[in-house]
Amino acid sequence: MQIDDLFNILHNSIEAQNNGKKISLKEMALNLGIAMRTYQDWKLGRAKPQAASIVIKMLGELEDDEIIRAVRKINKLNS
């Protein structure tokens, strides 16, 4: 899987969770605390943050319930 595929899947999943409401690149970047251009480059595959693929590989090693637990812990740290 390419990094841009990952960002597109996640972006679409977040939109789906919000009842299909489209989320602009600018809105998503703002929510993530990054520049819109950076997010756009990731989503289009022009830039590839190394950490993203490692995080996904690590999450892939976990069982579903552990993924949920880990992501919730990460979200608490970021709020």
PDB file of N, CA, C and O in Angstrom:
ATOM      1  N   MET A   1       0.844  -1.180   0.000  1.00  0.00           N
ATOM      2  CA  MET A   1       0.000   0.000   0.000  1.00  0.00           C
ATOM      3  C   MET A   1       0.886   1.238   0.000  1.00  0.00           C
ATOM      4  O   MET A   1       1.866   1.319   0.741  1.00  0.00           O
ATOM      5  N   GLN A   2       0.532   2.179  -0.826  1.00  0.00           N
ATOM      6  CA  GLN A   2       1.247   3.440  -0.900  1.00  0.00           C
ATOM      7  C   GLN A   2       0.722   4.390   0.183  1.00  0.00           C
ATOM      8  O   GLN A   2      -0.417   4.262   0.631  1.00  0.00           O
ATOM      9  N   ILE A   3       1.550   5.326   0.589  1.00  0.00           N
ATOM     10  CA  ILE A   3       1.163   6.276   1.628  1.00  0.00           C
ATOM     11  C   ILE A   3      -0.050   7.101   1.198  1.00  0.00           C
ATOM     12  O   ILE A   3      -0.930   7.374   2.014  1.00  0.00           O
ATOM     13  N   ASP A   4      -0.104   7.500  -0.077  1.00  0.00           N
ATOM     14  CA  ASP A   4      -1.254   8.288  -0.515  1.00  0.00           C
ATOM     15  C   ASP A   4      -2.541   7.465  -0.415  1.00  0.00           C
ATOM     16  O   ASP A   4      -3.601   8.016  -0.122  1.00  0.00           O
ATOM     17  N   ASP A   5      -2.460   6.148  -0.657  1.00  0.00           N
ATOM     18  CA  ASP A   5      -3.637   5.288  -0.476  1.00  0.00           C
ATOM     19  C   ASP A   5      -4.105   5.334   0.976  1.00  0.00           C
ATOM     20  O   ASP A   5      -5.300   5.433   1.255  1.00  0.00           O
ATOM     21  N   LEU A   6      -3.153   5.260   1.885  1.00  0.00           N
ATOM     22  CA  LEU A   6      -3.463   5.300   3.308  1.00  0.00           C
ATOM     23  C   LEU A   6      -4.195   6.593   3.673  1.00  0.00           C
ATOM     24  O   LEU A   6      -5.226   6.559   4.346  1.00  0.00           O
ATOM     25  N   PHE A   7      -3.661   7.723   3.231  1.00  0.00           N
ATOM     26  CA  PHE A   7      -4.297   8.999   3.562  1.00  0.00           C
ATOM     27  C   PHE A   7      -5.670   9.128   2.915  1.00  0.00           C
ATOM     28  O   PHE A   7      -6.588   9.682   3.520  1.00  0.00           O
ATOM     29  N   ASN A   8      -5.819   8.629   1.704  1.00  0.00           N
ATOM     30  CA  ASN A   8      -7.129   8.681   1.049  1.00  0.00           C
ATOM     31  C   ASN A   8      -8.143   7.799   1.768  1.00  0.00           C
ATOM     32  O   ASN A   8      -9.290   8.209   1.950  1.00  0.00           O
ATOM     33  N   ILE A   9      -7.746   6.601   2.179  1.00  0.00           N
ATOM     34  CA  ILE A   9      -8.643   5.703   2.925  1.00  0.00           C
ATOM     35  C   ILE A   9      -9.070   6.358   4.231  1.00  0.00           C
ATOM     36  O   ILE A   9     -10.255   6.373   4.565  1.00  0.00           O
ATOM     37  N   LEU A  10      -8.108   6.897   4.967  1.00  0.00           N
ATOM     38  CA  LEU A  10      -8.430   7.528   6.247  1.00  0.00           C
ATOM     39  C   LEU A  10      -9.297   8.765   6.062  1.00  0.00           C
ATOM     40  O   LEU A  10     -10.247   8.971   6.817  1.00  0.00           O
ATOM     41  N   HIS A  11      -8.988   9.582   5.077  1.00  0.00           N
ATOM     42  CA  HIS A  11      -9.778  10.787   4.815  1.00  0.00           C
ATOM     43  C   HIS A  11     -11.223  10.390   4.497  1.00  0.00           C
ATOM     44  O   HIS A  11     -12.165  10.958   5.051  1.00  0.00           O
ATOM     45  N   ASN A  12     -11.390   9.414   3.604  1.00  0.00           N
ATOM     46  CA  ASN A  12     -12.727   8.961   3.229  1.00  0.00           C
ATOM     47  C   ASN A  12     -13.466   8.338   4.409  1.00  0.00           C
ATOM     48  O   ASN A  12     -14.678   8.506   4.537  1.00  0.00           O
ATOM     49  N   SER A  13     -12.752   7.627   5.265  1.00  0.00           N
ATOM     50  CA  SER A  13     -13.375   7.011   6.444  1.00  0.00           C
ATOM     51  C   SER A  13     -13.880   8.075   7.413  1.00  0.00           C
ATOM     52  O   SER A  13     -14.952   7.929   8.000  1.00  0.00           O
ATOM     53  N   ILE A  14     -13.109   9.138   7.578  1.00  0.00           N
ATOM     54  CA  ILE A  14     -13.533  10.226   8.459  1.00  0.00           C
ATOM     55  C   ILE A  14     -14.757  10.918   7.875  1.00  0.00           C
ATOM     56  O   ILE A  14     -15.679  11.269   8.611  1.00  0.00           O
ATOM     57  N   GLU A  15     -14.774  11.116   6.560  1.00  0.00           N
ATOM     58  CA  GLU A  15     -15.963  11.696   5.931  1.00  0.00           C
ATOM     59  C   GLU A  15     -17.178  10.791   6.126  1.00  0.00           C
ATOM     60  O   GLU A  15     -18.267  11.272   6.439  1.00  0.00           O
ATOM     61  N   ALA A  16     -16.996   9.497   5.943  1.00  0.00           N
ATOM     62  CA  ALA A  16     -18.100   8.546   6.103  1.00  0.00           C
ATOM     63  C   ALA A  16     -18.636   8.570   7.526  1.00  0.00           C
ATOM     64  O   ALA A  16     -19.845   8.496   7.746  1.00  0.00           O
ATOM     65  N   GLN A  17     -17.733   8.673   8.481  1.00  0.00           N
ATOM     66  CA  GLN A  17     -18.136   8.732   9.891  1.00  0.00           C
ATOM     67  C   GLN A  17     -18.968   9.979  10.170  1.00  0.00           C
ATOM     68  O   GLN A  17     -19.805   9.986  11.074  1.00  0.00           O
ATOM     69  N   ASN A  18     -18.736  11.027   9.397  1.00  0.00           N
ATOM     70  CA  ASN A  18     -19.474  12.281   9.548  1.00  0.00           C
ATOM     71  C   ASN A  18     -20.652  12.334   8.577  1.00  0.00           C
ATOM     72  O   ASN A  18     -20.962  13.383   8.012  1.00  0.00           O
ATOM     73  N   ASN A  19     -21.299  11.185   8.396  1.00  0.00           N
ATOM     74  CA  ASN A  19     -22.488  11.069   7.539  1.00  0.00           C
ATOM     75  C   ASN A  19     -22.236  11.514   6.102  1.00  0.00           C
ATOM     76  O   ASN A  19     -23.118  12.089   5.464  1.00  0.00           O
ATOM     77  N   GLY A  20     -21.037  11.250   5.594  1.00  0.00           N
ATOM     78  CA  GLY A  20     -20.718  11.559   4.208  1.00  0.00           C
ATOM     79  C   GLY A  20     -20.408  13.010   3.933  1.00  0.00           C
ATOM     80  O   GLY A  20     -20.200  13.390   2.780  1.00  0.00           O
ATOM     81  N   LYS A  21     -20.371  13.850   4.996  1.00  0.00           N
ATOM     82  CA  LYS A  21     -20.049  15.274   4.812  1.00  0.00           C
ATOM     83  C   LYS A  21     -18.614  15.395   4.307  1.00  0.00           C
ATOM     84  O   LYS A  21     -17.678  14.901   4.935  1.00  0.00           O
ATOM     85  N   LYS A  22     -18.457  16.056   3.171  1.00  0.00           N
ATOM     86  CA  LYS A  22     -17.133  16.251   2.589  1.00  0.00           C
ATOM     87  C   LYS A  22     -16.290  17.137   3.496  1.00  0.00           C
ATOM     88  O   LYS A  22     -16.770  18.118   4.062  1.00  0.00           O
ATOM     89  N   ILE A  23     -15.032  16.768   3.616  1.00  0.00           N
ATOM     90  CA  ILE A  23     -14.084  17.536   4.412  1.00  0.00           C
ATOM     91  C   ILE A  23     -12.982  18.010   3.471  1.00  0.00           C
ATOM     92  O   ILE A  23     -12.322  17.202   2.818  1.00  0.00           O
ATOM     93  N   SER A  24     -12.791  19.300   3.410  1.00  0.00           N
ATOM     94  CA  SER A  24     -11.774  19.843   2.511  1.00  0.00           C
ATOM     95  C   SER A  24     -10.379  19.502   3.037  1.00  0.00           C
ATOM     96  O   SER A  24     -10.194  19.171   4.208  1.00  0.00           O
ATOM     97  N   LEU A  25      -9.416  19.594   2.136  1.00  0.00           N
ATOM     98  CA  LEU A  25      -8.024  19.385   2.535  1.00  0.00           C
ATOM     99  C   LEU A  25      -7.631  20.402   3.600  1.00  0.00           C
ATOM    100  O   LEU A  25      -6.913  20.086   4.549  1.00  0.00           O
ATOM    101  N   LYS A  26      -8.117  21.630   3.424  1.00  0.00           N
ATOM    102  CA  LYS A  26      -7.801  22.698   4.380  1.00  0.00           C
ATOM    103  C   LYS A  26      -8.359  22.374   5.763  1.00  0.00           C
ATOM    104  O   LYS A  26      -7.666  22.534   6.768  1.00  0.00           O
ATOM    105  N   GLU A  27      -9.622  21.914   5.815  1.00  0.00           N
ATOM    106  CA  GLU A  27     -10.232  21.550   7.102  1.00  0.00           C
ATOM    107  C   GLU A  27      -9.475  20.403   7.769  1.00  0.00           C
ATOM    108  O   GLU A  27      -9.203  20.441   8.969  1.00  0.00           O
ATOM    109  N   MET A  28      -9.142  19.389   6.981  1.00  0.00           N
ATOM    110  CA  MET A  28      -8.451  18.229   7.548  1.00  0.00           C
ATOM    111  C   MET A  28      -7.074  18.636   8.062  1.00  0.00           C
ATOM    112  O   MET A  28      -6.670  18.233   9.153  1.00  0.00           O
ATOM    113  N   ALA A  29      -6.367  19.422   7.287  1.00  0.00           N
ATOM    114  CA  ALA A  29      -5.045  19.883   7.715  1.00  0.00           C
ATOM    115  C   ALA A  29      -5.146  20.691   9.008  1.00  0.00           C
ATOM    116  O   ALA A  29      -4.324  20.528   9.910  1.00  0.00           O
ATOM    117  N   LEU A  30      -6.144  21.553   9.098  1.00  0.00           N
ATOM    118  CA  LEU A  30      -6.352  22.349  10.304  1.00  0.00           C
ATOM    119  C   LEU A  30      -6.599  21.433  11.500  1.00  0.00           C
ATOM    120  O   LEU A  30      -6.026  21.633  12.571  1.00  0.00           O
ATOM    121  N   ASN A  31      -7.454  20.429  11.312  1.00  0.00           N
ATOM    122  CA  ASN A  31      -7.743  19.476  12.397  1.00  0.00           C
ATOM    123  C   ASN A  31      -6.502  18.700  12.818  1.00  0.00           C
ATOM    124  O   ASN A  31      -6.361  18.346  13.988  1.00  0.00           O
ATOM    125  N   LEU A  32      -5.604  18.434  11.877  1.00  0.00           N
ATOM    126  CA  LEU A  32      -4.384  17.683  12.166  1.00  0.00           C
ATOM    127  C   LEU A  32      -3.249  18.570  12.666  1.00  0.00           C
ATOM    128  O   LEU A  32      -2.235  18.076  13.160  1.00  0.00           O
ATOM    129  N   GLY A  33      -3.426  19.880  12.534  1.00  0.00           N
ATOM    130  CA  GLY A  33      -2.390  20.809  12.988  1.00  0.00           C
ATOM    131  C   GLY A  33      -1.197  20.893  12.051  1.00  0.00           C
ATOM    132  O   GLY A  33      -0.067  21.119  12.485  1.00  0.00           O
ATOM    133  N   ILE A  34      -1.461  20.708  10.748  1.00  0.00           N
ATOM    134  CA  ILE A  34      -0.384  20.778   9.754  1.00  0.00           C
ATOM    135  C   ILE A  34      -0.797  21.735   8.644  1.00  0.00           C
ATOM    136  O   ILE A  34      -1.958  22.133   8.547  1.00  0.00           O
ATOM    137  N   ALA A  35       0.164  22.094   7.816  1.00  0.00           N
ATOM    138  CA  ALA A  35      -0.118  22.976   6.688  1.00  0.00           C
ATOM    139  C   ALA A  35      -0.958  22.234   5.644  1.00  0.00           C
ATOM    140  O   ALA A  35      -0.785  21.034   5.427  1.00  0.00           O
ATOM    141  N   MET A  36      -1.863  22.967   5.008  1.00  0.00           N
ATOM    142  CA  MET A  36      -2.713  22.368   3.986  1.00  0.00           C
ATOM    143  C   MET A  36      -1.874  21.787   2.854  1.00  0.00           C
ATOM    144  O   MET A  36      -2.185  20.713   2.339  1.00  0.00           O
ATOM    145  N   ARG A  37      -0.828  22.480   2.470  1.00  0.00           N
ATOM    146  CA  ARG A  37       0.039  22.005   1.381  1.00  0.00           C
ATOM    147  C   ARG A  37       0.706  20.681   1.748  1.00  0.00           C
ATOM    148  O   ARG A  37       0.850  19.800   0.900  1.00  0.00           O
ATOM    149  N   THR A  38       1.107  20.543   2.993  1.00  0.00           N
ATOM    150  CA  THR A  38       1.713  19.287   3.455  1.00  0.00           C
ATOM    151  C   THR A  38       0.715  18.150   3.342  1.00  0.00           C
ATOM    152  O   THR A  38       1.037  17.084   2.816  1.00  0.00           O
ATOM    153  N   TYR A  39      -0.494  18.374   3.833  1.00  0.00           N
ATOM    154  CA  TYR A  39      -1.523  17.335   3.759  1.00  0.00           C
ATOM    155  C   TYR A  39      -1.843  16.997   2.308  1.00  0.00           C
ATOM    156  O   TYR A  39      -1.993  15.827   1.956  1.00  0.00           O
ATOM    157  N   GLN A  40      -1.947  18.016   1.474  1.00  0.00           N
ATOM    158  CA  GLN A  40      -2.228  17.798   0.061  1.00  0.00           C
ATOM    159  C   GLN A  40      -1.130  16.948  -0.582  1.00  0.00           C
ATOM    160  O   GLN A  40      -1.424  16.030  -1.348  1.00  0.00           O
ATOM    161  N   ASP A  41       0.115  17.247  -0.276  1.00  0.00           N
ATOM    162  CA  ASP A  41       1.228  16.472  -0.826  1.00  0.00           C
ATOM    163  C   ASP A  41       1.173  15.020  -0.362  1.00  0.00           C
ATOM    164  O   ASP A  41       1.449  14.112  -1.147  1.00  0.00           O
ATOM    165  N   TRP A  42       0.822  14.790   0.895  1.00  0.00           N
ATOM    166  CA  TRP A  42       0.702  13.419   1.401  1.00  0.00           C
ATOM    167  C   TRP A  42      -0.425  12.688   0.679  1.00  0.00           C
ATOM    168  O   TRP A  42      -0.272  11.543   0.252  1.00  0.00           O
ATOM    169  N   LYS A  43      -1.564  13.376   0.551  1.00  0.00           N
ATOM    170  CA  LYS A  43      -2.753  12.748  -0.035  1.00  0.00           C
ATOM    171  C   LYS A  43      -2.557  12.451  -1.519  1.00  0.00           C
ATOM    172  O   LYS A  43      -3.126  11.493  -2.042  1.00  0.00           O
ATOM    173  N   LEU A  44      -1.765  13.258  -2.189  1.00  0.00           N
ATOM    174  CA  LEU A  44      -1.505  13.055  -3.615  1.00  0.00           C
ATOM    175  C   LEU A  44      -0.261  12.199  -3.871  1.00  0.00           C
ATOM    176  O   LEU A  44       0.043  11.871  -5.017  1.00  0.00           O
ATOM    177  N   GLY A  45       0.446  11.844  -2.818  1.00  0.00           N
ATOM    178  CA  GLY A  45       1.625  10.997  -2.957  1.00  0.00           C
ATOM    179  C   GLY A  45       2.880  11.727  -3.389  1.00  0.00           C
ATOM    180  O   GLY A  45       3.857  11.092  -3.785  1.00  0.00           O
ATOM    181  N   ARG A  46       2.872  13.057  -3.320  1.00  0.00           N
ATOM    182  CA  ARG A  46       4.055  13.839  -3.694  1.00  0.00           C
ATOM    183  C   ARG A  46       5.091  13.870  -2.583  1.00  0.00           C
ATOM    184  O   ARG A  46       6.274  14.103  -2.831  1.00  0.00           O
ATOM    185  N   ALA A  47       4.639  13.634  -1.360  1.00  0.00           N
ATOM    186  CA  ALA A  47       5.534  13.557  -0.201  1.00  0.00           C
ATOM    187  C   ALA A  47       5.094  12.345   0.608  1.00  0.00           C
ATOM    188  O   ALA A  47       3.910  12.011   0.651  1.00  0.00           O
ATOM    189  N   LYS A  48       6.044  11.698   1.241  1.00  0.00           N
ATOM    190  CA  LYS A  48       5.736  10.481   1.967  1.00  0.00           C
ATOM    191  C   LYS A  48       6.354  10.530   3.365  1.00  0.00           C
ATOM    192  O   LYS A  48       7.540  10.248   3.537  1.00  0.00           O
ATOM    193  N   PRO A  49       5.545  10.891   4.357  1.00  0.00           N
ATOM    194  CA  PRO A  49       6.091  10.921   5.723  1.00  0.00           C
ATOM    195  C   PRO A  49       6.453   9.501   6.154  1.00  0.00           C
ATOM    196  O   PRO A  49       5.596   8.617   6.169  1.00  0.00           O
ATOM    197  N   GLN A  50       7.694   9.285   6.498  1.00  0.00           N
ATOM    198  CA  GLN A  50       8.170   7.949   6.843  1.00  0.00           C
ATOM    199  C   GLN A  50       7.430   7.348   8.025  1.00  0.00           C
ATOM    200  O   GLN A  50       7.156   6.148   8.035  1.00  0.00           O
ATOM    201  N   ALA A  51       7.113   8.139   8.992  1.00  0.00           N
ATOM    202  CA  ALA A  51       6.477   7.631  10.205  1.00  0.00           C
ATOM    203  C   ALA A  51       5.117   7.006   9.919  1.00  0.00           C
ATOM    204  O   ALA A  51       4.723   6.059  10.599  1.00  0.00           O
ATOM    205  N   ALA A  52       4.397   7.514   8.933  1.00  0.00           N
ATOM    206  CA  ALA A  52       3.045   7.012   8.657  1.00  0.00           C
ATOM    207  C   ALA A  52       3.051   5.531   8.324  1.00  0.00           C
ATOM    208  O   ALA A  52       2.226   4.782   8.848  1.00  0.00           O
ATOM    209  N   SER A  53       3.951   5.096   7.474  1.00  0.00           N
ATOM    210  CA  SER A  53       3.968   3.682   7.104  1.00  0.00           C
ATOM    211  C   SER A  53       4.396   2.804   8.272  1.00  0.00           C
ATOM    212  O   SER A  53       3.921   1.676   8.402  1.00  0.00           O
ATOM    213  N   ILE A  54       5.280   3.300   9.114  1.00  0.00           N
ATOM    214  CA  ILE A  54       5.721   2.539  10.284  1.00  0.00           C
ATOM    215  C   ILE A  54       4.577   2.405  11.282  1.00  0.00           C
ATOM    216  O   ILE A  54       4.366   1.329  11.840  1.00  0.00           O
ATOM    217  N   VAL A  55       3.841   3.482  11.511  1.00  0.00           N
ATOM    218  CA  VAL A  55       2.698   3.438  12.438  1.00  0.00           C
ATOM    219  C   VAL A  55       1.673   2.417  11.955  1.00  0.00           C
ATOM    220  O   VAL A  55       1.154   1.637  12.754  1.00  0.00           O
ATOM    221  N   ILE A  56       1.378   2.413  10.668  1.00  0.00           N
ATOM    222  CA  ILE A  56       0.402   1.456  10.132  1.00  0.00           C
ATOM    223  C   ILE A  56       0.911   0.031  10.272  1.00  0.00           C
ATOM    224  O   ILE A  56       0.142  -0.867  10.616  1.00  0.00           O
ATOM    225  N   LYS A  57       2.174  -0.188  10.016  1.00  0.00           N
ATOM    226  CA  LYS A  57       2.742  -1.534  10.191  1.00  0.00           C
ATOM    227  C   LYS A  57       2.637  -1.980  11.648  1.00  0.00           C
ATOM    228  O   LYS A  57       2.315  -3.135  11.926  1.00  0.00           O
ATOM    229  N   MET A  58       2.909  -1.066  12.572  1.00  0.00           N
ATOM    230  CA  MET A  58       2.815  -1.405  13.998  1.00  0.00           C
ATOM    231  C   MET A  58       1.373  -1.711  14.382  1.00  0.00           C
ATOM    232  O   MET A  58       1.118  -2.680  15.099  1.00  0.00           O
ATOM    233  N   LEU A  59       0.422  -0.897  13.914  1.00  0.00           N
ATOM    234  CA  LEU A  59      -0.991  -1.159  14.205  1.00  0.00           C
ATOM    235  C   LEU A  59      -1.423  -2.491  13.606  1.00  0.00           C
ATOM    236  O   LEU A  59      -2.258  -3.190  14.180  1.00  0.00           O
ATOM    237  N   GLY A  60      -0.864  -2.842  12.464  1.00  0.00           N
ATOM    238  CA  GLY A  60      -1.179  -4.113  11.822  1.00  0.00           C
ATOM    239  C   GLY A  60      -0.740  -5.329  12.621  1.00  0.00           C
ATOM    240  O   GLY A  60      -1.226  -6.436  12.391  1.00  0.00           O
ATOM    241  N   GLU A  61       0.167  -5.129  13.547  1.00  0.00           N
ATOM    242  CA  GLU A  61       0.625  -6.223  14.402  1.00  0.00           C
ATOM    243  C   GLU A  61      -0.330  -6.487  15.569  1.00  0.00           C
ATOM    244  O   GLU A  61      -0.216  -7.505  16.253  1.00  0.00           O
ATOM    245  N   LEU A  62      -1.265  -5.571  15.790  1.00  0.00           N
ATOM    246  CA  LEU A  62      -2.169  -5.660  16.930  1.00  0.00           C
ATOM    247  C   LEU A  62      -3.498  -6.302  16.555  1.00  0.00           C
ATOM    248  O   LEU A  62      -3.920  -6.260  15.399  1.00  0.00           O
ATOM    249  N   GLU A  63      -4.153  -6.899  17.553  1.00  0.00           N
ATOM    250  CA  GLU A  63      -5.515  -7.381  17.388  1.00  0.00           C
ATOM    251  C   GLU A  63      -6.442  -6.162  17.379  1.00  0.00           C
ATOM    252  O   GLU A  63      -6.070  -5.093  17.862  1.00  0.00           O
ATOM    253  N   ASP A  64      -7.643  -6.323  16.831  1.00  0.00           N
ATOM    254  CA  ASP A  64      -8.574  -5.207  16.673  1.00  0.00           C
ATOM    255  C   ASP A  64      -8.814  -4.431  17.966  1.00  0.00           C
ATOM    256  O   ASP A  64      -8.779  -3.200  17.963  1.00  0.00           O
ATOM    257  N   ASP A  65      -9.057  -5.139  19.072  1.00  0.00           N
ATOM    258  CA  ASP A  65      -9.345  -4.444  20.327  1.00  0.00           C
ATOM    259  C   ASP A  65      -8.132  -3.658  20.829  1.00  0.00           C
ATOM    260  O   ASP A  65      -8.286  -2.609  21.455  1.00  0.00           O
ATOM    261  N   GLU A  66      -6.941  -4.159  20.557  1.00  0.00           N
ATOM    262  CA  GLU A  66      -5.733  -3.436  20.963  1.00  0.00           C
ATOM    263  C   GLU A  66      -5.509  -2.202  20.089  1.00  0.00           C
ATOM    264  O   GLU A  66      -4.998  -1.189  20.564  1.00  0.00           O
ATOM    265  N   ILE A  67      -5.889  -2.287  18.820  1.00  0.00           N
ATOM    266  CA  ILE A  67      -5.789  -1.108  17.937  1.00  0.00           C
ATOM    267  C   ILE A  67      -6.673  -0.002  18.475  1.00  0.00           C
ATOM    268  O   ILE A  67      -6.250   1.149  18.576  1.00  0.00           O
ATOM    269  N   ILE A  68      -7.901  -0.353  18.820  1.00  0.00           N
ATOM    270  CA  ILE A  68      -8.838   0.639  19.357  1.00  0.00           C
ATOM    271  C   ILE A  68      -8.296   1.245  20.641  1.00  0.00           C
ATOM    272  O   ILE A  68      -8.330   2.464  20.813  1.00  0.00           O
ATOM    273  N   ARG A  69      -7.797   0.411  21.540  1.00  0.00           N
ATOM    274  CA  ARG A  69      -7.241   0.892  22.809  1.00  0.00           C
ATOM    275  C   ARG A  69      -6.063   1.838  22.566  1.00  0.00           C
ATOM    276  O   ARG A  69      -5.969   2.893  23.193  1.00  0.00           O
ATOM    277  N   ALA A  70      -5.171   1.456  21.659  1.00  0.00           N
ATOM    278  CA  ALA A  70      -3.984   2.275  21.374  1.00  0.00           C
ATOM    279  C   ALA A  70      -4.380   3.616  20.769  1.00  0.00           C
ATOM    280  O   ALA A  70      -3.860   4.659  21.166  1.00  0.00           O
ATOM    281  N   VAL A  71      -5.302   3.590  19.806  1.00  0.00           N
ATOM    282  CA  VAL A  71      -5.723   4.834  19.160  1.00  0.00           C
ATOM    283  C   VAL A  71      -6.422   5.752  20.156  1.00  0.00           C
ATOM    284  O   VAL A  71      -6.225   6.966  20.121  1.00  0.00           O
ATOM    285  N   ARG A  72      -7.222   5.193  21.026  1.00  0.00           N
ATOM    286  CA  ARG A  72      -7.887   6.025  22.045  1.00  0.00           C
ATOM    287  C   ARG A  72      -6.866   6.659  22.981  1.00  0.00           C
ATOM    288  O   ARG A  72      -7.010   7.826  23.345  1.00  0.00           O
ATOM    289  N   LYS A  73      -5.837   5.912  23.379  1.00  0.00           N
ATOM    290  CA  LYS A  73      -4.783   6.478  24.228  1.00  0.00           C
ATOM    291  C   LYS A  73      -4.078   7.624  23.504  1.00  0.00           C
ATOM    292  O   LYS A  73      -3.815   8.674  24.091  1.00  0.00           O
ATOM    293  N   ILE A  74      -3.774   7.410  22.220  1.00  0.00           N
ATOM    294  CA  ILE A  74      -3.106   8.445  21.428  1.00  0.00           C
ATOM    295  C   ILE A  74      -3.985   9.685  21.340  1.00  0.00           C
ATOM    296  O   ILE A  74      -3.498  10.804  21.494  1.00  0.00           O
ATOM    297  N   ASN A  75      -5.271   9.492  21.096  1.00  0.00           N
ATOM    298  CA  ASN A  75      -6.204  10.631  21.006  1.00  0.00           C
ATOM    299  C   ASN A  75      -6.265  11.393  22.315  1.00  0.00           C
ATOM    300  O   ASN A  75      -6.330  12.622  22.305  1.00  0.00           O
ATOM    301  N   LYS A  76      -6.246  10.693  23.448  1.00  0.00           N
ATOM    302  CA  LYS A  76      -6.271  11.375  24.760  1.00  0.00           C
ATOM    303  C   LYS A  76      -5.018  12.216  24.952  1.00  0.00           C
ATOM    304  O   LYS A  76      -5.089  13.319  25.493  1.00  0.00           O
ATOM    305  N   LEU A  77      -3.871  11.707  24.514  1.00  0.00           N
ATOM    306  CA  LEU A  77      -2.619  12.447  24.644  1.00  0.00           C
ATOM    307  C   LEU A  77      -2.623  13.704  23.789  1.00  0.00           C
ATOM    308  O   LEU A  77      -1.983  14.698  24.134  1.00  0.00           O
ATOM    309  N   ASN A  78      -3.344  13.660  22.671  1.00  0.00           N
ATOM    310  CA  ASN A  78      -3.364  14.790  21.730  1.00  0.00           C
ATOM    311  C   ASN A  78      -4.475  15.790  22.008  1.00  0.00           C
ATOM    312  O   ASN A  78      -4.576  16.803  21.316  1.00  0.00           O
ATOM    313  N   SER A  79      -5.319  15.523  23.018  1.00  0.00           N
ATOM    314  CA  SER A  79      -6.418  16.468  23.280  1.00  0.00           C
ATOM    315  C   SER A  79      -6.121  17.379  24.432  1.00  0.00           C
ATOM    316  O   SER A  79      -6.943  18.228  24.776  1.00  0.00           O
TER     317      SER A  79
END
